[in-house]
Amino acid sequence: MDIQATLNALAERVARLEAAKPRKRAFNLQEAAREVGMSTSKFRKQYVKTGKVKGTRDRRIWRFSDKALEELLTAEQAKSD
């Protein structure tokens, strides 16, 4: 096998594995901020305290669904366009 064929085979394998990877359905505050691409404190101030993202709070722990984060990202993208 030549190098290019090996690289193509590995790229196909990686693509298959990434497609089969299960998505996480619930995120805590730190994970949600990382998913959106900002710091935890900025995410809390901009979105959580203002109610722009829907989350549930169990005592001191916030939980956000992947659907809520996707809605937030699409709304932010539409706002920036």
N, C-alpha and C positions, 0 to 999 in steps of 0.2 A: 504494500500500500504506500502510496505517496503521502506526503505531509498534508497537502490540501484536502485529500479525501478523508484523512483522519480528523482534521479540523472540522470539516463539514459534518461528519458523523457525530462528533462531540457536540457541535452546536445544535444538531437535531435532538440529541438526547437531552441536553439541558432544556431546550424549549418544551419537550414532552414532560419533563419532571416539573418544570415551573407551572405548566398548565394543570397538572394533576395535583398540585399543592393545595390543600384545603385552606380556605380563607378564614381568618379569625373573625368571629361574629360580634365580640364584645371587647371594648377597650377601656382601660382605666384612664385617668386624666393624663398621665405621662405618656402612655402609648398613643392616645388620641392626638396629643400635641405633636408627637413625633410623626404620626401618620399624615397630619396636615402640613408639617414642615415648619414648625415654630417652637419657641420655648414654652415651657409649661406655664409660666406666669403670664406671658402674653396671651396664650390661648385662653387661660382662665379669665383674664380681664376683658378681652375682646369678644369672646363668644359665650362663655358660661354665665358670667354675671349679667350680661345683657339679654340672655335668652335666645341668642341666634342659633344655638345648636341644642337639639333635644337630647337630654340625658336624664338618667335616674340617679338618685342619691340614696345610698344606704348608709346611714349614719355619717361617716366622714368620707366615704369612698364614692366617687362618681363613676358611672358606667355609661359608655356611649356605644351605640350600635354602629356597624359598618354602614348601614343605610343612612343613618343620620349624618355621618361624616361625609359620605358621598354627596348627599344633598347640600351640605355646607360648601363643599368644594365646587360643585356646579354653580351654586348661587354666587360664589365669589368670582368664578371665572366669567359668568354672565355680567356681573357688575363691572369687571375690569375691561370688558369689551366695549 
